[in-house]
Amino acid sequence: MLDVGLIRRDPERVRLSAKRRGLDPAFVDEVLRLDEEYRSALTAAEGAQAEKNRLSAEIGKAVDKAAAARELRPKLDQLAQRLEDLEARVRELAPNERHSPLYELLSQSPNILDDSVPDGSDASKNVVLRTSGEPTKFSFDPLPHWELGERLGILDFPRAAKLSGSRFSILVGPGARLARALTQFFLDRAAAKGYIEVNPPLLVSRDTMWSTGQLSKFADAMFRDDDAELFLVPTAEVPLTALHGGEILAADTLPRKYAAFTPCFRKEAGAAGKDTRGILRQHQFEKVELVWVTAPENSAGALEALTQDAEDLLRELELPYRVVLLCAGDVGFNPAKTYDLEVWVPSSQAYREISSCSNCTDFQSRRAAIRLRRDAKAKPELAHTLNGSGLAIGRTLLAILENFQQADGSVAIPGVLQPYMRAEKISAG
């Protein structure tokens, strides 16, 4: 959620960020108009209250209090009614009142882009920062993971469709064990780097979704129970970020670093007709999510550290990947800056996203009221939140299947996973 104070102080910065995202910056003028109306109503209400207090004090000082009260009562009654009307108008316009027109505008506008985010209208303008490893080359015709998985008997799409419809899969035998091995490997590495593991609810309230910027922007992509007003989490970012909603954290306890493995649920699993085969885009998938809560001055460095934590996993798995800085038109609603990690997928002959690491600055914490206090006498201030996948299980699994497939149809297990799998390869039968 945007800060009305920032728009008041530096409207041109907000306009420029909106233009860089390809959005109409006219909302800035509307915010300023509503803010001026709100502050005028607030000033008038304060003036009416002061006049009411003055008249009440005048009655209190009068020698004949009864006579003074009779004389001033009509004015007091008029002031009381005016004050009631003005206070109602203040509440109607207040930037911190949910559903006020000003609040709605502030909450429906995306975060301010970091100055280091490059210009560009779409993914074609993203900037490749570094690459690790070379695209895998084969001495045979490699198979896409859906064919390879079915031949090995570890992926079952027909039965998944029978159970749930399209965009679902079943992992069987060594396939299921590989997914479990990846999960444990990711969580073990997170723990070694100081992340606290959390097992959060998979159903969260509307307020929780709202506080982390998922509503109303992404409402159509969510699975929900309207009667209970609960949503299946689209990512563990939601409950992990909201953990400290409404709290004031001691600055010396930051950063707070959390990791969670959860299933994730999304109605819109990509564009219609795109990536319909395999497990690249599904309605249900699993990942380990990493979330930071930190002081504002440390969030830029935290983004680099978070991204490095996710990178290290790909490097240990010996998967070819690259790090991409998203351009202005490709950055999501909540982040100010995002790095994508993209893994090489031979069946696509392209790098595909496997993790997004984002600095959301104070955008989520303003909605969720996540604050820090530097010392006992200091005024609370908003914390910064960051999130990233560390990593997506299904996409990592398919990358291993495709990049580590062998000429005999088997799949070699990356060395770091062999102790978890208790096997060196997956073979048919």
TIKE-400826 format. One record per residue (C-alpha): residue number from 0; residue in one letter; y, x, z. Coordinates in steps of 0.2 Angstrom, whole numbers, plus 2048, in hexadecimal, padded with zeros to 3 digits. Example, Ala and Ser with C-alpha at 12.3 -4.5 7.8 and 13.67 -1.06 7.14 Angstrom:
BEGIN
<0, "a", <7EA, 83E, 827>>
<1, "s", <7FB, 844, 824>>
END
This chain:
BEGIN
<0, "m", <800, 800, 800>>
<1, "l", <811, 807, 7FB>>
<2, "d", <81E, 80B, 808>>
<3, "v", <82E, 800, 806>>
<4, "g", <838, 80E, 80E>>
<5, "l", <833, 81A, 801>>
<6, "i", <838, 80D, 7F3>>
<7, "r", <849, 80B, 7FC>>
<8, "r", <84C, 81D, 7FE>>
<9, "d", <845, 823, 7ED>>
<10, "p", <842, 815, 7E1>>
<11, "e", <843, 820, 7D2>>
<12, "r", <834, 82A, 7D8>>
<13, "v", <82A, 819, 7D9>>
<14, "r", <830, 814, 7C8>>
<15, "l", <82B, 824, 7C0>>
<16, "s", <819, 824, 7C8>>
<17, "a", <817, 812, 7C1>>
<18, "k", <81C, 817, 7B0>>
<19, "r", <810, 826, 7B0>>
<20, "r", <802, 81A, 7B4>>
<21, "g", <807, 80F, 7A6>>
<22, "l", <80E, 801, 7B0>>
<23, "d", <81E, 7F7, 7B0>>
<24, "p", <829, 7FE, 7BD>>
<25, "a", <833, 7ED, 7BE>>
<26, "f", <82A, 7EA, 7CF>>
<27, "v", <835, 7F7, 7D7>>
<28, "d", <845, 7ED, 7D4>>
<29, "e", <83C, 7DD, 7DB>>
<30, "v", <837, 7E7, 7EA>>
<31, "l", <849, 7ED, 7ED>>
<32, "r", <850, 7DB, 7EB>>
<33, "l", <844, 7D4, 7F7>>
<34, "d", <847, 7E2, 803>>
<35, "e", <859, 7DF, 802>>
<36, "e", <857, 7CC, 805>>
<37, "y", <84B, 7D0, 814>>
<38, "r", <858, 7DD, 81C>>
<39, "s", <866, 7D1, 819>>
<40, "a", <85C, 7C3, 822>>
<41, "l", <858, 7CF, 830>>
<42, "t", <86A, 7D4, 832>>
<43, "a", <870, 7C2, 833>>
<44, "a", <862, 7BE, 83F>>
<45, "e", <867, 7CC, 84A>>
<46, "g", <879, 7C7, 849>>
<47, "a", <875, 7B5, 84D>>
<48, "q", <86B, 7BB, 85C>>
<49, "a", <879, 7C6, 862>>
<50, "e", <886, 7B7, 861>>
<51, "k", <879, 7AC, 86A>>
<52, "n", <878, 7B9, 878>>
<53, "r", <88B, 7BA, 879>>
<54, "l", <88D, 7A8, 87B>>
<55, "s", <880, 7A7, 888>>
<56, "a", <888, 7B5, 891>>
<57, "e", <899, 7AC, 890>>
<58, "i", <892, 79D, 898>>
<59, "g", <88A, 7A8, 8A6>>
<60, "k", <89B, 7B0, 8AA>>
<61, "a", <8A5, 79F, 8AA>>
<62, "v", <8AC, 799, 8BA>>
<63, "d", <8A7, 787, 8B5>>
<64, "k", <896, 78A, 8AD>>
<65, "a", <892, 778, 8AA>>
<66, "a", <8A3, 776, 8A1>>
<67, "a", <8A0, 785, 897>>
<68, "a", <88E, 780, 892>>
<69, "r", <894, 76F, 88C>>
<70, "e", <8A1, 777, 882>>
<71, "l", <896, 785, 87A>>
<72, "r", <886, 77B, 879>>
<73, "p", <889, 775, 867>>
<74, "k", <88C, 786, 861>>
<75, "l", <87D, 78D, 86A>>
<76, "d", <872, 77F, 862>>
<77, "q", <879, 783, 851>>
<78, "l", <875, 796, 854>>
<79, "a", <864, 792, 85A>>
<80, "q", <860, 788, 84B>>
<81, "r", <867, 795, 83F>>
<82, "l", <85E, 7A3, 849>>
<83, "e", <84D, 79A, 847>>
<84, "d", <850, 798, 834>>
<85, "l", <855, 7AA, 832>>
<86, "e", <846, 7B0, 83C>>
<87, "a", <83B, 7A5, 831>>
<88, "r", <843, 7AD, 822>>
<89, "v", <840, 7BF, 829>>
<90, "r", <82E, 7BB, 82C>>
<91, "e", <82C, 7B4, 81A>>
<92, "l", <833, 7C4, 813>>
<93, "a", <82E, 7D2, 81F>>
<94, "p", <825, 7E0, 816>>
<95, "n", <817, 7E1, 823>>
<96, "e", <813, 7CE, 823>>
<97, "r", <803, 7CB, 819>>
<98, "h", <807, 7BF, 80A>>
<99, "s", <819, 7C1, 80A>>
<100, "p", <820, 7C4, 7F8>>
<101, "l", <826, 7D6, 7FD>>
<102, "y", <815, 7DA, 805>>
<103, "e", <80B, 7D3, 7F6>>
<104, "l", <816, 7DE, 7EA>>
<105, "l", <813, 7EE, 7F5>>
<106, "s", <801, 7EB, 7F7>>
<107, "q", <7FD, 7E7, 7E5>>
<108, "s", <806, 7F7, 7DE>>
<109, "p", <7FC, 807, 7DD>>
<110, "n", <7FF, 817, 7E6>>
<111, "i", <80D, 824, 7E2>>
<112, "l", <805, 832, 7D7>>
<113, "d", <806, 843, 7DD>>
<114, "d", <811, 84E, 7D3>>
<115, "s", <803, 85A, 7CE>>
<116, "v", <7FA, 84B, 7C5>>
<117, "p", <7FC, 84F, 7B2>>
<118, "d", <803, 842, 7A6>>
<119, "g", <7F8, 838, 79B>>
<120, "s", <7F3, 826, 797>>
<121, "d", <7E0, 827, 798>>
<122, "a", <7D1, 833, 79C>>
<123, "s", <7D4, 83D, 78C>>
<124, "k", <7E3, 845, 794>>
<125, "n", <7D9, 84A, 7A4>>
<126, "v", <7DA, 85D, 7A7>>
<127, "v", <7CA, 867, 7A9>>
<128, "l", <7CD, 873, 7B7>>
<129, "r", <7BD, 87D, 7B8>>
<130, "t", <7AB, 87C, 7B2>>
<131, "s", <79B, 882, 7BA>>
<132, "g", <78C, 886, 7B0>>
<133, "e", <788, 883, 79D>>
<134, "p", <782, 872, 796>>
<135, "t", <76F, 873, 797>>
<136, "k", <766, 879, 787>>
<137, "f", <754, 874, 783>>
<138, "s", <747, 87C, 778>>
<139, "f", <740, 86A, 775>>
<140, "d", <747, 859, 772>>
<141, "p", <74C, 853, 784>>
<142, "l", <74A, 841, 789>>
<143, "p", <757, 836, 791>>
<144, "h", <754, 832, 7A3>>
<145, "w", <74E, 820, 7A0>>
<146, "e", <740, 826, 795>>
<147, "l", <73C, 835, 79F>>
<148, "g", <73B, 82B, 7AF>>
<149, "e", <730, 81D, 7A7>>
<150, "r", <724, 82A, 7A0>>
<151, "l", <723, 833, 7B1>>
<152, "g", <720, 822, 7BA>>
<153, "i", <72F, 824, 7C5>>
<154, "l", <73C, 817, 7BE>>
<155, "d", <737, 805, 7BB>>
<156, "f", <744, 7FB, 7B2>>
<157, "p", <73A, 7EC, 7AC>>
<158, "r", <735, 7E7, 7BE>>
<159, "a", <746, 7EA, 7C4>>
<160, "a", <74C, 7DE, 7B7>>
<161, "k", <73F, 7D2, 7BC>>
<162, "l", <745, 7D3, 7CE>>
<163, "s", <758, 7D3, 7CC>>
<164, "g", <75D, 7D3, 7BA>>
<165, "s", <766, 7E0, 7B0>>
<166, "r", <76F, 7F0, 7B7>>
<167, "f", <762, 7F3, 7C4>>
<168, "s", <753, 7FF, 7C6>>
<169, "i", <744, 804, 7D0>>
<170, "l", <740, 815, 7D6>>
<171, "v", <72E, 818, 7D8>>
<172, "g", <724, 826, 7E1>>
<173, "p", <72C, 837, 7DE>>
<174, "g", <73B, 82F, 7D7>>
<175, "a", <73E, 826, 7E7>>
<176, "r", <73A, 836, 7F1>>
<177, "l", <747, 83F, 7E6>>
<178, "a", <754, 833, 7EA>>
<179, "r", <750, 834, 7FD>>
<180, "a", <750, 847, 7FB>>
<181, "l", <761, 847, 7F3>>
<182, "t", <768, 83C, 801>>
<183, "q", <762, 847, 80F>>
<184, "f", <768, 857, 806>>
<185, "f", <779, 84F, 804>>
<186, "l", <77A, 84A, 816>>
<187, "d", <773, 85A, 81D>>
<188, "r", <781, 864, 813>>
<189, "a", <78E, 858, 819>>
<190, "a", <789, 85A, 82B>>
<191, "a", <789, 86D, 829>>
<192, "k", <79B, 86C, 823>>
<193, "g", <7A1, 861, 832>>
<194, "y", <79F, 850, 82C>>
<195, "i", <79A, 843, 838>>
<196, "e", <78C, 837, 831>>
<197, "v", <790, 825, 833>>
<198, "n", <784, 816, 82F>>
<199, "p", <790, 808, 82C>>
<200, "p", <78E, 7F6, 828>>
<201, "l", <78B, 7F1, 816>>
<202, "l", <794, 7E1, 818>>
<203, "v", <7A6, 7E2, 81C>>
<204, "s", <7B4, 7D5, 81F>>
<205, "r", <7C2, 7D0, 813>>
<206, "d", <7CF, 7D9, 81F>>
<207, "t", <7C4, 7E9, 81D>>
<208, "m", <7C4, 7E8, 80A>>
<209, "w", <7D7, 7E4, 80A>>
<210, "s", <7DB, 7F2, 816>>
<211, "t", <7D3, 7FF, 80B>>
<212, "g", <7DB, 7F9, 7FB>>
<213, "q", <7CC, 7F1, 7F3>>
<214, "l", <7D4, 7E0, 7F3>>
<215, "s", <7DB, 7D7, 7EA>>
<216, "k", <7DB, 7E4, 7DC>>
<217, "f", <7C8, 7E6, 7DA>>
<218, "a", <7C3, 7D4, 7E1>>
<219, "d", <7B9, 7D0, 7D1>>
<220, "a", <7AE, 7DF, 7D2>>
<221, "m", <7A8, 7DB, 7E4>>
<222, "f", <798, 7D2, 7E9>>
<223, "r", <79D, 7C6, 7F8>>
<224, "d", <798, 7B8, 803>>
<225, "d", <7A7, 7AB, 802>>
<226, "d", <7A0, 7A1, 810>>
<227, "a", <79F, 7B0, 81C>>
<228, "e", <7AE, 7B9, 814>>
<229, "l", <7A4, 7C9, 813>>
<230, "f", <7A3, 7D5, 805>>
<231, "l", <795, 7E1, 801>>
<232, "v", <79C, 7F2, 801>>
<233, "p", <7A0, 7FA, 7EF>>
<234, "t", <7A1, 80B, 7F8>>
<235, "a", <79F, 812, 809>>
<236, "e", <7B1, 817, 807>>
<237, "v", <7B6, 806, 80D>>
<238, "p", <7AE, 805, 81F>>
<239, "l", <7B1, 818, 821>>
<240, "t", <7C3, 817, 81E>>
<241, "a", <7C5, 807, 828>>
<242, "l", <7BC, 80F, 837>>
<243, "h", <7CD, 814, 83F>>
<244, "g", <7D7, 804, 839>>
<245, "g", <7E4, 7FF, 846>>
<246, "e", <7E1, 80F, 850>>
<247, "i", <7ED, 81E, 855>>
<248, "l", <7E3, 82E, 854>>
<249, "a", <7E8, 83E, 85D>>
<250, "a", <7EE, 84B, 850>>
<251, "d", <7E4, 859, 858>>
<252, "t", <7D4, 84F, 854>>
<253, "l", <7D8, 84F, 842>>
<254, "p", <7D1, 851, 835>>
<255, "r", <7C3, 844, 838>>
<256, "k", <7B5, 846, 82B>>
<257, "y", <7A8, 839, 828>>
<258, "a", <799, 838, 81D>>
<259, "a", <78E, 828, 819>>
<260, "f", <780, 824, 80E>>
<261, "t", <780, 812, 808>>
<262, "p", <77B, 807, 7FA>>
<263, "c", <78A, 802, 7F0>>
<264, "f", <78C, 7F1, 7E7>>
<265, "r", <797, 7ED, 7D8>>
<266, "k", <797, 7DE, 7CC>>
<267, "e", <7A0, 7E8, 7BE>>
<268, "a", <794, 7F6, 7BB>>
<269, "g", <79F, 7FD, 7AD>>
<270, "a", <7A5, 7F6, 79C>>
<271, "a", <79A, 7E9, 793>>
<272, "g", <78D, 7F1, 788>>
<273, "k", <791, 803, 78F>>
<274, "d", <783, 80D, 797>>
<275, "t", <777, 7FF, 798>>
<276, "r", <768, 80A, 798>>
<277, "g", <763, 814, 7A7>>
<278, "i", <76B, 816, 7B8>>
<279, "l", <77C, 81C, 7B4>>
<280, "r", <784, 80B, 7B7>>
<281, "q", <77C, 7FF, 7C3>>
<282, "h", <781, 7F0, 7CE>>
<283, "q", <778, 7F9, 7DD>>
<284, "f", <778, 80B, 7DF>>
<285, "e", <778, 818, 7ED>>
<286, "k", <784, 826, 7F2>>
<287, "v", <789, 831, 800>>
<288, "e", <79C, 82E, 803>>
<289, "l", <7A8, 83B, 80B>>
<290, "v", <7B8, 835, 814>>
<291, "w", <7C6, 83F, 81C>>
<292, "v", <7D4, 839, 828>>
<293, "t", <7E1, 846, 82A>>
<294, "a", <7F3, 84B, 82D>>
<295, "p", <7FF, 848, 81E>>
<296, "e", <803, 85B, 81D>>
<297, "n", <7F1, 85F, 81B>>
<298, "s", <7EB, 852, 80F>>
<299, "a", <7EE, 85D, 7FF>>
<300, "g", <7E3, 86B, 806>>
<301, "a", <7D6, 85E, 80C>>
<302, "l", <7D4, 858, 7FA>>
<303, "e", <7D0, 869, 7F4>>
<304, "a", <7C3, 86B, 803>>
<305, "l", <7BB, 85A, 800>>
<306, "t", <7BA, 85E, 7ED>>
<307, "q", <7B2, 86F, 7F1>>
<308, "d", <7A5, 867, 7FD>>
<309, "a", <7A0, 85B, 7EE>>
<310, "e", <7A0, 86A, 7E2>>
<311, "d", <794, 874, 7ED>>
<312, "l", <787, 867, 7EC>>
<313, "l", <786, 868, 7D9>>
<314, "r", <787, 87B, 7DA>>
<315, "e", <778, 87B, 7E5>>
<316, "l", <76F, 86F, 7DA>>
<317, "e", <772, 87B, 7CC>>
<318, "l", <779, 86C, 7C1>>
<319, "p", <786, 870, 7B4>>
<320, "y", <796, 868, 7B8>>
<321, "r", <7A9, 868, 7B7>>
<322, "v", <7B8, 864, 7C1>>
<323, "v", <7C5, 858, 7B9>>
<324, "l", <7D7, 854, 7BF>>
<325, "l", <7DA, 842, 7BA>>
<326, "c", <7EA, 83E, 7B1>>
<327, "a", <7F7, 831, 7B6>>
<328, "g", <7EF, 823, 7AC>>
<329, "d", <7DE, 826, 7B2>>
<330, "v", <7E1, 827, 7C5>>
<331, "g", <7DB, 818, 7CF>>
<332, "f", <7E5, 80C, 7D9>>
<333, "n", <7E4, 814, 7EA>>
<334, "p", <7E5, 827, 7E7>>
<335, "a", <7F4, 831, 7E4>>
<336, "k", <7E9, 83F, 7DC>>
<337, "t", <7D6, 840, 7D7>>
<338, "y", <7CA, 84D, 7D2>>
<339, "d", <7BA, 847, 7C8>>
<340, "l", <7AB, 851, 7C9>>
<341, "e", <7A1, 84F, 7B9>>
<342, "v", <78F, 854, 7B6>>
<343, "w", <787, 858, 7A6>>
<344, "v", <77C, 84A, 79F>>
<345, "p", <771, 850, 790>>
<346, "s", <76E, 83E, 78A>>
<347, "s", <780, 83B, 789>>
<348, "q", <784, 84D, 783>>
<349, "a", <793, 84B, 78E>>
<350, "y", <799, 84E, 7A0>>
<351, "r", <798, 83E, 7AA>>
<352, "e", <7A1, 83A, 7BB>>
<353, "i", <796, 83D, 7CA>>
<354, "s", <7A4, 83E, 7D7>>
<355, "s", <7B6, 839, 7D9>>
<356, "c", <7C0, 842, 7E7>>
<357, "s", <7D1, 83A, 7EB>>
<358, "n", <7DF, 83C, 7F6>>
<359, "c", <7E6, 82B, 7FB>>
<360, "t", <7F4, 832, 805>>
<361, "d", <7FB, 824, 811>>
<362, "f", <7F7, 816, 804>>
<363, "q", <7E8, 810, 80D>>
<364, "s", <7ED, 814, 81F>>
<365, "r", <7FD, 809, 81D>>
<366, "r", <7F2, 7FA, 81A>>
<367, "a", <7E5, 7FF, 827>>
<368, "a", <7F2, 805, 834>>
<369, "i", <7E9, 816, 836>>
<370, "r", <7F5, 821, 83F>>
<371, "l", <7F6, 831, 849>>
<372, "r", <801, 837, 857>>
<373, "r", <805, 849, 858>>
<374, "d", <809, 849, 86B>>
<375, "a", <80B, 83D, 879>>
<376, "k", <81E, 83A, 876>>
<377, "a", <81D, 83A, 863>>
<378, "k", <81E, 82A, 859>>
<379, "p", <80E, 825, 84F>>
<380, "e", <80E, 829, 83D>>
<381, "l", <802, 825, 82F>>
<382, "a", <7F3, 830, 82C>>
<383, "h", <7ED, 835, 81A>>
<384, "t", <7DC, 82F, 814>>
<385, "l", <7D0, 838, 807>>
<386, "n", <7C0, 833, 800>>
<387, "g", <7B3, 83A, 7F4>>
<388, "s", <7A0, 838, 7EF>>
<389, "g", <795, 845, 7F5>>
<390, "l", <78C, 840, 7EA>>
<391, "a", <786, 831, 7E1>>
<392, "i", <773, 831, 7E3>>
<393, "g", <76E, 828, 7D2>>
<394, "r", <779, 832, 7C7>>
<395, "t", <773, 842, 7D0>>
<396, "l", <761, 83D, 7CD>>
<397, "l", <764, 839, 7BB>>
<398, "a", <76D, 84A, 7B8>>
<399, "i", <75E, 853, 7C0>>
<400, "l", <751, 84A, 7B6>>
<401, "e", <75A, 84E, 7A6>>
<402, "n", <760, 85F, 7A9>>
<403, "f", <750, 865, 7B2>>
<404, "q", <743, 85D, 7A6>>
<405, "q", <736, 869, 79F>>
<406, "a", <72D, 86A, 78E>>
<407, "d", <71D, 863, 796>>
<408, "g", <726, 853, 79B>>
<409, "s", <727, 858, 7AD>>
<410, "v", <738, 85A, 7B7>>
<411, "a", <73B, 86A, 7C2>>
<412, "i", <742, 867, 7D3>>
<413, "p", <752, 871, 7D7>>
<414, "g", <74E, 87E, 7E4>>
<415, "v", <759, 877, 7F2>>
<416, "l", <74F, 866, 7F1>>
<417, "q", <73E, 86D, 7F1>>
<418, "p", <73D, 86E, 804>>
<419, "y", <742, 85C, 804>>
<420, "m", <736, 856, 7F6>>
<421, "r", <728, 862, 7FB>>
<422, "a", <725, 864, 7E9>>
<423, "e", <72B, 870, 7DB>>
<424, "k", <72A, 863, 7CD>>
<425, "i", <727, 851, 7C8>>
<426, "s", <719, 84E, 7BC>>
<427, "a", <711, 83F, 7B4>>
<428, "g", <703, 837, 7BD>>
END
